[in-house]
Amino acid sequence: MQVVHPICCGLDVHQARLTACLRHVNDAGQVTTAWREFGTLYSELLALSDWLVAQHCPVVAMESTGVYWKPIYHVLVGVVEVLVGNAREMRPRPGHKTDPADARWIAELLAHGLIRPSFVPPPETRALRDLTRTRVGLVQTRTPAKHRVQKVWEASNSKLGSVVSDVFGQSGRQRLKALMEGERDAQQ
C-alpha cells in the first residue's frame, strides 16, 4: 500500500492518559515505531506537542471518543495537522486489544491515508454550539423545576396556584417573594 504520511502519529485517547505511537518510514522503506504515554493534563499535553515537534511529526490522528479528544485537539491543532476520525470506522482488527496496539493501528491507518477526518467546526462555531446546547439543557430543566416548586407549595398547604393563574407570572412571583420574606397576611 502507498504510504501517504512517512512520519505520523496515532493517539489512543482515554480520560486520564493517552498512548502515542510514532510511525516513521526511512528512505530505505524501513518502518520504525516508538510509543510514549502522556497524561491529559495541560502541561502533559504540551509535553506531547513538544515531543511531536522534536520528532518532526507533521500529522497525528485519534478517534473521536466522547469529549476526551477535545483538549488534545485544542493543544495540537496549531502545531501539527490533527485528524479526528470516527471510532466506528477506525475499529482495529480482532485480537488482543491494548493501548499500544490501538495507537499503532491508528498510525497505520493514518500512514496509508485511510482515515476519513470528521468535521471539526471552527472555534467560533464550536463556542456557539456549546452555548446553544447549554441553553437548550437549561430550558428543558425549567419546567420540571417549576413543577417541583409548585409541589412544595401545595404540600405546605399554600394554595398559590388557586389564587393566581400563573404562579411564575409577575403577580405570582411577587406573592412568592413576599411569602419567602415571611409575609403571612393573605390580604397583603
Secondary structure, DSSP 8 states (H G I E B T S, - for coil): ---S-SEEEEEEE-SSEEEEEEEEE-TTS-EEEEEEEEESSHHHHHHHHHHHHHTT--EEEEE--TTTHHHHHHHHTTTSEEEEE-TTTT---SS---HHHHHHHHHHHHHTT---B-----HHHHHHHHHHHHHHHHHHHHHHHHHHHHHHHHHTT--HHHH-S-TTSHHHHHHHHHHHTT---S--
